[in-house]
């Protein structure tokens, strides 16, 4: 009983640390494979994918700005 009460929290703590390191390693491996796949594409394919990503991020940022402006308008009307 004393053994489990004393060591159980410490074991859980170390398990969480090792799981974090494992996840980081998996992310690095994934990123490396993504870069390899990216470099295997032709220049035109890379430009097309890049353009799509830029357009998507621009659309999201515009939507965010619009929602922020709408919130400010609602706040001003309440006053």
N, CA, C and O of each residue as an XYZ file, in Angstrom:
316
protein
N       0.816     -1.186      0.000
C       0.000      0.000      0.000
C       0.864      1.256      0.000
O       0.631      2.171     -0.790
N       1.837      1.302      0.862
C       2.732      2.452      0.923
C       3.510      2.566     -0.381
O       3.738      3.666     -0.884
N       3.906      1.446     -0.914
C       4.660      1.426     -2.167
C       3.859      2.077     -3.290
O       4.378      2.924     -4.017
N       2.611      1.688     -3.432
C       1.785      2.231     -4.516
C       1.464      3.701     -4.287
O       1.423      4.475     -5.244
N       1.240      4.096     -3.060
C       0.925      5.496     -2.777
C       2.116      6.409     -3.031
O       1.950      7.562     -3.428
N       3.294      5.898     -2.803
C       4.492      6.710     -2.951
C       4.973      6.767     -4.396
O       5.322      7.842     -4.884
N       4.998      5.633     -5.088
C       5.587      5.568     -6.420
C       4.597      5.781     -7.564
O       5.014      6.137     -8.666
N       3.347      5.582     -7.343
C       2.365      5.691     -8.409
C       2.351      7.082     -9.064
O       2.382      7.170    -10.291
N       2.305      8.161     -8.287
C       2.315      9.485     -8.945
C       3.613      9.746     -9.716
O       3.590     10.389    -10.765
N       4.715      9.261     -9.212
C       5.990      9.488     -9.889
C       6.060      8.712    -11.189
O       6.588      9.205    -12.186
N       5.530      7.501    -11.182
C       5.512      6.696    -12.406
C       4.639      7.369    -13.451
O       5.011      7.425    -14.623
N       3.485      7.879    -13.045
C       2.593      8.567    -13.970
C       3.266      9.806    -14.560
O       3.108     10.103    -15.744
N       4.009     10.517    -13.732
C       4.708     11.715    -14.188
C       5.728     11.359    -15.264
O       5.770     12.006    -16.311
N       6.542     10.348    -15.023
C       7.559      9.958    -15.996
C       6.949      9.390    -17.266
O       7.483      9.597    -18.355
N       5.844      8.681    -17.143
C       5.165      8.176    -18.336
C       4.714      9.330    -19.224
O       4.845      9.268    -20.447
N       4.184     10.379    -18.608
C       3.708     11.516    -19.395
C       4.863     12.213    -20.109
O       4.708     12.672    -21.241
N       6.010     12.292    -19.459
C       7.180     12.908    -20.094
C       7.622     12.100    -21.308
O       7.889     12.664    -22.369
N       7.698     10.793    -21.156
C       8.147      9.958    -22.262
C       7.134      9.945    -23.406
O       7.523      9.846    -24.569
N       5.855     10.044    -23.096
C       4.854     10.098    -24.147
C       4.976     11.390    -24.941
O       4.789     11.386    -26.157
N       5.285     12.488    -24.275
C       5.474     13.765    -24.972
C       6.649     13.677    -25.932
O       6.567     14.131    -27.073
N       7.743     13.087    -25.462
C       8.917     12.966    -26.326
C       8.610     12.088    -27.522
O       9.079     12.360    -28.627
N       7.831     11.041    -27.319
C       7.465     10.140    -28.411
C       6.634     10.882    -29.451
O       6.837     10.705    -30.652
N       5.697     11.714    -28.991
C       4.863     12.479    -29.917
C       5.703     13.468    -30.722
O       5.487     13.631    -31.923
N       6.662     14.127    -30.067
C       7.518     15.080    -30.770
C       8.344     14.374    -31.836
O       8.523     14.904    -32.933
N       8.846     13.193    -31.525
C       9.633     12.431    -32.481
C       8.776     12.028    -33.674
O       9.228     12.094    -34.818
N       7.542     11.611    -33.411
C       6.642     11.242    -34.499
C       6.335     12.437    -35.386
O       6.242     12.291    -36.605
N       6.177     13.616    -34.797
C       5.913     14.828    -35.577
C       7.104     15.169    -36.458
O       6.923     15.572    -37.607
N       8.314     15.016    -35.942
C       9.511     15.303    -36.737
C       9.603     14.364    -37.924
O       9.930     14.794    -39.031
N       9.319     13.090    -37.709
C       9.369     12.117    -38.799
C       8.316     12.456    -39.841
O       8.585     12.374    -41.040
N       7.122     12.836    -39.402
C       6.050     13.198    -40.328
C       6.441     14.422    -41.139
O       6.238     14.448    -42.353
N       6.999     15.435    -40.487
C       7.407     16.654    -41.183
C       8.487     16.357    -42.214
O       8.478     16.929    -43.305
N       9.406     15.476    -41.881
C      10.472     15.133    -42.809
C       9.905     14.437    -44.037
O      10.330     14.714    -45.159
N       8.950     13.538    -43.836
C       8.356     12.855    -44.986
C       7.538     13.831    -45.823
O       7.491     13.708    -47.047
N       6.890     14.806    -45.171
C       6.137     15.819    -45.905
C       7.068     16.642    -46.790
O       6.721     16.957    -47.928
N       8.223     16.984    -46.286
C       9.185     17.753    -47.070
C       9.665     16.934    -48.268
O       9.803     17.457    -49.374
N       9.914     15.665    -48.038
C      10.342     14.809    -49.143
C       9.261     14.715    -50.212
O       9.557     14.801    -51.403
N       8.020     14.540    -49.795
C       6.922     14.486    -50.762
C       6.787     15.813    -51.506
O       6.524     15.833    -52.709
N       6.966     16.908    -50.793
C       6.876     18.238    -51.405
C       7.942     18.415    -52.482
O       7.661     18.947    -53.556
N       9.150     17.976    -52.200
C      10.236     18.156    -53.151
C      10.112     17.231    -54.363
O      10.709     17.495    -55.407
N       9.355     16.170    -54.231
C       9.148     15.267    -55.367
C       8.135     15.827    -56.363
O       8.061     15.355    -57.498
N       7.366     16.816    -55.957
C       6.386     17.421    -56.853
C       7.090     18.304    -57.879
O       8.204     18.781    -57.660
N       6.413     18.506    -58.992
C       6.970     19.415    -59.995
C       6.768     20.847    -59.527
O       6.009     21.104    -58.592
N       7.450     21.772    -60.180
C       7.351     23.182    -59.795
C       5.921     23.683    -59.946
O       5.434     24.418    -59.087
N       5.244     23.300    -61.015
C       3.878     23.736    -61.243
C       2.935     23.204    -60.162
O       2.044     23.919    -59.701
N       3.135     21.949    -59.761
C       2.299     21.363    -58.713
C       2.518     22.074    -57.377
O       1.566     22.331    -56.641
N       3.764     22.388    -57.075
C       4.072     23.102    -55.832
C       3.441     24.483    -55.831
O       2.873     24.910    -54.825
N       3.538     25.186    -56.960
C       2.948     26.525    -57.057
C       1.433     26.468    -56.901
O       0.835     27.323    -56.248
N       0.818     25.455    -57.506
C      -0.637     25.308    -57.419
C      -1.077     25.035    -55.979
O      -2.035     25.639    -55.497
N      -0.390     24.143    -55.306
C      -0.723     23.822    -53.914
C      -0.494     25.044    -53.035
O      -1.312     25.347    -52.167
N       0.612     25.745    -53.254
C       0.922     26.937    -52.473
C      -0.142     28.009    -52.671
O      -0.551     28.657    -51.707
N      -0.591     28.202    -53.892
C      -1.628     29.189    -54.186
C      -2.930     28.829    -53.479
O      -3.597     29.703    -52.925
N      -3.298     27.543    -53.493
C      -4.518     27.108    -52.806
C      -4.425     27.365    -51.305
O      -5.390     27.817    -50.690
N      -3.268     27.079    -50.719
C      -3.090     27.300    -49.285
C      -3.139     28.790    -48.943
O      -3.717     29.175    -47.926
N      -2.540     29.622    -49.782
C      -2.581     31.066    -49.541
C      -4.005     31.594    -49.621
O      -4.420     32.401    -48.789
N      -4.755     31.139    -50.623
C      -6.138     31.580    -50.771
C      -6.985     31.140    -49.582
O      -7.825     31.898    -49.098
N      -6.765     29.927    -49.116
C      -7.512     29.417    -47.967
C      -7.201     30.214    -46.707
O      -8.109     30.566    -45.954
N      -5.930     30.499    -46.476
C      -5.572     31.272    -45.280
C      -6.098     32.699    -45.381
O      -6.500     33.273    -44.368
N      -6.106     33.283    -46.570
C      -6.639     34.632    -46.762
C      -8.142     34.644    -46.502
O      -8.658     35.577    -45.888
N      -8.836     33.624    -46.960
C     -10.275     33.533    -46.735
C     -10.582     33.416    -45.240
O     -11.517     34.045    -44.746
N      -9.795     32.613    -44.524
C     -10.001     32.459    -43.084
C      -9.718     33.755    -42.336
O     -10.452     34.114    -41.416
N      -8.666     34.454    -42.724
C      -8.340     35.702    -42.027
C      -9.399     36.772    -42.299
O      -9.729     37.556    -41.410
N      -9.929     36.806    -43.516
C     -10.993     37.765    -43.814
C     -12.248     37.459    -43.005
O     -12.914     38.369    -42.512
N     -12.568     36.171    -42.873
C     -13.734     35.782    -42.083
C     -13.540     36.155    -40.614
O     -14.477     36.603    -39.953
N     -12.332     35.971    -40.115
C     -12.043     36.340    -38.731
C     -12.172     37.846    -38.523
O     -12.774     38.286    -37.544
N     -11.621     38.626    -39.424
C     -11.733     40.082    -39.318
C     -13.190     40.534    -39.377
O     -13.591     41.436    -38.641
N     -13.977     39.915    -40.244
C     -15.396     40.266    -40.350
C     -16.117     39.967    -39.047
O     -16.936     40.769    -38.598
N     -15.825     38.820    -38.430
C     -16.492     38.481    -37.173
C     -16.065     39.444    -36.055
O     -16.883     39.807    -35.210
N     -14.806     39.852    -36.047
C     -14.342     40.823    -35.053
C     -15.045     42.154    -35.240
O     -15.478     42.769    -34.266
N     -15.162     42.603    -36.473
C     -15.860     43.873    -36.744
C     -17.318     43.793    -36.303
O     -17.848     44.736    -35.716
N     -17.968     42.655    -36.591
C     -19.361     42.486    -36.179
C     -19.499     42.537    -34.659
O     -20.457     43.113    -34.143
N     -18.561     41.945    -33.951
C     -18.592     41.981    -32.488
C     -18.447     43.411    -31.976
O     -19.149     43.806    -31.045
N     -17.549     44.190    -32.571
C     -17.403     45.583    -32.160
C     -18.678     46.389    -32.424
O     -19.060     47.241    -31.621
N     -19.317     46.118    -33.530
C     -20.569     46.825    -33.829
C     -21.624     46.483    -32.789
O     -22.360     47.362    -32.342
N     -21.706     45.210    -32.397
C     -22.684     44.795    -31.372
C     -22.388     45.470    -30.044
O     -23.308     45.892    -29.344
N     -21.116     45.576    -29.692
C     -20.735     46.211    -28.428
C     -21.094     47.690    -28.437
O     -21.586     48.216    -27.439
N     -20.850     48.368    -29.563
C     -21.163     49.799    -29.655
C     -22.672     50.040    -29.557
O     -23.117     51.015    -28.952
N     -23.454     49.134    -30.164
C     -24.905     49.303    -30.124
C     -25.456     49.124    -28.719
O     -26.452     49.753    -28.361
N     -24.820     48.274    -27.915
C     -25.285     48.052    -26.546
C     -25.074     49.282    -25.675
O     -25.844     49.504    -24.740
N     -24.072     50.073    -25.949
C     -23.782     51.261    -25.159
C     -24.751     52.310    -25.495
O     -24.690     53.407    -24.940
